[in-house]
Amino acid sequence: MDLPKSSDWKGLAIPLEREEKPTFLDDEARNHEIDLAQDIDINENIENIDDFIALISHELRTPLTCIRGAIGLLLSGKIGTIPQQGQRMLEIALNNTDRLVRLTNMIESNPEAQAKILTAEDLERLRLGNDLYSAVASALRNDRVNSEKHSSSLPPNQTANLETNQELALNYQPIVDLDTKKITGFEALARWYNPRLGTVSPGEFIPIAEETGLINDLGIWVLRTACKQLHQWQQQFPQNSPNQSPLNMSVNVSGIQLADPEFIFQVQAVLAEYPLLPTSLRLEITESVLMENKGATLDTLNQLKNLGIKLYIDDFGTGYSSLSRLYELPLDVLKIDQSFIQQQKWDLVYTLMLLAHSQKLGVIVEGVETQAQCDRLHSLGCTNVQGYLFSKPVDTTAATKFLIEKTVFTAT
């Protein structure tokens, strides 16, 4: 196979995080980047891909292990107190070191990918993963600064580090009750605007987040942001009567998050920080995830259920779950996949609704785009829907406008 040229590795240059003001360290880093590209330049003497992988791993791992250990010791506080600015610079250095360690791990741990890792497509995917890491890190820092500012634990002059170029955001798609024609809640959906590529599809960056382990940090950021927004909306638009349910929020959860032992504690911490009725938080899990790691998944779902959180099975009907398995799960709502609506499989939709009702489960139908589809679903007895007929996913300002205007949708 063709091995890469040094110019290919310069194109792979990992966008390291740094302070906004350039320093002499930037020039040093730039020089070292050029030196590294020259040191690993591929020539005719390296023909074996295994030798090449070993060379790259060796060049990266030995100094990185030492650097990461030293930075960790400094941040631990065991050798003295470090000013806030110094801690910030150490965090940047540690984040950049961790990026390179992950690159080394990927090179070493996936033999099948070694033969492909040097293609243009894989280099671009790795670069996209690095971009996503920066975006998630920025979002978490902003989240932390906002939280500290809210608690007034820091003087005002120390809370001015909020980054205005955050790339990650949440959009909200309304869920509508066809009987009242009003919004009952929203589904929170992550969106990423990459300065280099523009808008990146969730179908592209969510798998990367799962592959790289970023999904836990991304997921908890989505959960905290969604719950914070829901808390604000519930304060701004309180229920008008005891019979009216408070506005709710649905958040998607990955299988990797469910497998994380810390996930339950993270959810509890979010609910403690943003006091809202746990029943107004709904977590959506895809059918395929629910069929994997059954024991661990069931245990986590039961703990979430004990917190009062509602559990949805998303994209229902697209997997191969058995009915007996479905009956074992502590679910509250089935979300029928939009593919059935687009293909007008009304008999199957009705059958799935009967199945849900037999288990005392609610139903939400996704992907409603036309008035005809809406009318047909309503005639089948479906009352809760979402889709472009009512609204595409919108930003916080547009979603709030829906609530201020008490939007009544025209669907019959």
N, C-alpha and C positions, 0 to 999 in steps of 0.2 A: 504494500500500500504506500501511497505518497505521504511522507511525513511533512509537518508544517515548517514553513519558513519563519524566520524571526519576525517578519512583518505580521504574520498571523497572530503571534503571541502579543505583539504590541496592540493589535486590534482587540485582544481579549482583556487588555489592561483593566483590572478591577477598579471601579470608581471608588477610591477610598474616601471615607468620611473625614472631614477636617473642620477646623474652626473657620469662620467666615473670612477673617483677615489673613491674607497670605503672610507667611513668615519664611525665614531662611530654611526651615524644615521642608517647605514645599519644593524649593530648589534641590535640596538633598534627595528628597523622595523621587523627584523627576530624574535625577542622575542615576539613582539606584535602579529605577525602572528600566532605563536604557541599558545599564550594565547587565541586569538580569536577562533581558532579551538577547544581548550579545552572548552571555555565558551559556544559554541553552539553545543557541543557534544550531540548527540541525545540519550536519554535513554528511559527506559520503561515508564517514567512518561509523555512523550509527545507523544500522539497517534493521535491527531487531526492535520491535515495538516494546517488548518487555524491558529491554535495556533502557529504552527511552523513558518509560514510565518510572523505572527505578531511579533514573537520574533526576527527574522532576521531583519525585517524592522526597529524595534525599536533600535536594536543594531547598525544599520548603520546610520539611518537618523539623529538622534539628534546631535551627534558630528559632522557629516559631514556638516550640515547646519551652525553650528558655525564656523567651520574651513574655509568653503568656503567664508563666509562673511568676516572673518578677512583677508584672503589672498586677496580678492577683494579690500578691503579698502587699504591695503598696496600697491597694484599695481596701485591704482588710483592716487597716488602721493599726496593725500590730507594731509598726515601726514609727509611729508618730502621726500627728494630725496633718492633713493636707488641705489647703484652702479649696473653696468651692470651684474656682477656675481650674486648679490643678486636678481635682477629681474629674471635672468635665473632660479635660484633655486625656486623662488616663482611660476614661470610659471609651473615648473615641479610638484610642490605640488598641484597647481590648477588643472592641467591635471589629476593627480592621484585621486584627490577628485571627479572630474567630472565623472571619470570611476565608482567609487563606487556609486555615486548618480544615474547613469544610471542603475546600477544593482538593486538598491533599487526600482527605478521606475518600472522596468520590473517585479520585484517580486510582487509589489502592484497592478499594473494596468492591469494585464492579468490573470483573474481568471481561464480561461481555461488552461493556461499554467502552473498554479501552481501545478497541479497534475502531470505534465510531467517534470517540470523544474529540477527535481532531477535525471532524467535518465542519463546514461552515454553519450548518444548522445547529449542531450541538454547541459550538462556540457561542452562537447567538442566544441559545437557550440558557447557557451558563451565565452569560452577561445579563439576561433578563432576570435570572434568579438573584444576581447581585443587586440589580436595580430594585427589585422587590424588597430585598433585605433592607436597603437604605430607606425605602418608603415606609416600611413597617416600623423601623427604628425611629424615624422622624415622627410618625403618628404617636408612638408610645411616649416619646419625650414630650410632645405637646400635651398629651393626656396627663402626664405627671405634673407638668408645669401648671396646667389648669386646675388640677386637683389641689396642689399646694397653694395656689393663689386663692382658691375658694375657701380653704381652711385657714387662710391668713397665717400660715406657719412661717412664712418668709416675708421680709420687708418688701415693699413695692419695687424697690430698685433691683431686687434679686429675682423678680418674676418677669423680667422683660425679655427673657430668652425664648419666647414663643416663636416658633418658626412659621412664617407666613406662606411658605411655599409647599405646604403639606400636599402630598400627591394623592393620598387615600381619602375617600369620603364615603358617606352612606347616602343612598337614595331610598325612597320609601314608596312602595306601591300599595294603594288602598285596597282593603277587602270590604266588600259592599254587601249589605243585607238587601235582598231584592224585595222583601216585604215592606220595609221602611224606606228603602232607597237611600240609606245613609251609610256613612263609613263606620264600621265597627272596630277597625284596627288597620295596621300596616304591616307589611313584610319588609324588613330591613335588608338591603342588598348592597354589598361592597362594590365600590367603583374605584378604578385606578387610572389616573392620568399621568402617563410617563412623559417627561419633557423631551425625551429622545424619540419616542414612538407615537406619542399621542395617547388616545384612549386604548387601553388594553382590555380585551374581553375577559370576564370572569372565567369563561370556559378555558382560557389560556393560563391565567395567573393562579387560579385556585389549585389546579394539579401541580404546578410548580411549588406552591406553598406547601402542599402535602408531601411532595418528594423531598424537599429540603428541610422539613421540620419547622418551617415558619408558620404553619397553620395554627399552632397553639397560640403564638403571640398575636397573629392576625385575628384569630377567632375571639380571643378575649378582648381585643380592642373593639371589634365589632359589637360584642355583647355589651361592653361598658358604654360605648357611644349610643347604642340603641336604647339602653335602659335610661341613660341620662336624658335623652330626648323624650322618651315616653314619660318620665317623671315631670319634665317641664310641661308637656302637653296636658297631663292629668291635672296639674296645678292650674293651668291656664283655661282648661275646658273641663270643669268638674261635671260629674253626672248630675242630671237635673232631678232625678227621682230615685228612690230606693230600688225600683224595678229595672232601672237602666244600668247595664254593665259598664264599667269603666273602659276607656279606650285600651286596646291591647296591642302588643307588639310581637311579631314572629321573627325569630332569629335562626338561621341555618347553623347546624352543628355537624362537624365531620366525624367520621369514625375514629380518627386519630385523637381528637379531643375527648371523645367518650372513653378512650382507652387510657387517657392520662389520669393517674391517681389524684392529681392536684385539681382536676376540673371541678369537682363538687365544691371544694373550698373556694375556688375562684368565683363560682356562681354565687355562693353564699356571701362573699365579700362584696360583690357588685350589688346584690340586693340590700345589703346593710348600708352601703354608701348612698344608694339612690332609693329611698324608701318608697316602695310601691307594692300594691297587692301582688303576691307571687302568682296568683291566678291570671294576672294580666300579662305575664310573660309566657310566651309559647316558644318552645324549641322544636325546630323541624329537622327530622332525620330521614334520609332517603331510605327507600325500601331495601336497596342492596346493602347498605351499612347495617341495617337491623338484622340481616341474615348472616352477617359475619361476626365472629367472636361472640357467639351467642351468650355464653355464660357471663363474661365481663360486661357486655352491653346490657343485659337484663339487670344486673346488679346496679349499674350506674343509673339506668332508667328508673328503677325503683327508688333510689335515693333522691333523684330529681322530683319524682312524683310525691315523695314524702315532704318535700319543700313546698308543695302546692303548685308547682309549675305544670302547665298543660303541655302535653306531648303530641306532636303531629307526625304522621308518616307521610313524607313528601314523595311526589311523583308516583303515587300508588297505581299499580297495574302494569308497570313497565318491568318489574322484576319477576322472580319465580318463588315468592314466598308461599309456603303452604298455609292453609287455613288454620291448622292446629298450631303452627308457630305464631300466627297473627293473634290467636286467642290468648297466648301466653303473655303478650306484651302489654304493659300498662299504658295504653294509648288513649287519647281523647278525641282525635280528629283524623280522618283520612282526607288527604288532598289528592284528588283525581287528576292524573297527568293531562296536560293540554293536548297531547297527541290524539286522545280519544275525541276531543272536541273538534280538532282540525279535520279529522277523518270522518266525523259525523257518525260515530259508533254509538248511537243513542241507546240501543238495547243493552250494550255492555255497560254504559254509564249508569243506566237504571239498575242493572244487576249489582254493580259495585255499591250503589247507594243503599240497596236493600241489605247487602251484606253488612255495611257499616251500621245501619239502623238496628239490625238484629243483635249487634254487639253494643248497642246504646252509644255509638260513636257519632260525632258530628261529621259533616261533609263540607268541604270547600272544593270548588271546581276551578282549575286554573286555565288561563289562556282564552278567556272569552273576548272575542274581538268584534263580533257583529251583533246587531240587535236580534237577528233571527236565531242565533245560537242562544242568546240570553232568554228569549221567549220560550224556546224549546226546553231549556233547563228548568225554567220556572214551572212549566207545565208538568215536568216530571217530579216536581216537589223539591227541587234544589233552591235554597234560599241564600246561600253564601257563596260568592264568586269573586274572582279578581281577573283582570286582564286589560288589554289596551282599549276596550270599549269604554271603560271608565277612566283609566289613566295609565300611562306608562310609568315606570319608576321615576320619581321626581326628587329634587333636592328639598332640604328642610323648609326653605322659604315657600315653595309651591305647595308642599304638603300642609304647612300651617295655614296657608290661604284657604285651602279646602275646608279646614276646620273653622276658621273665622267666618267664612261665608255660609257655614252650615249647608254645604253643597247637597242638593237633592238631585240625584241622577235621574235621567229620563227613562231608564230601562223599565219596562213594564213587567 
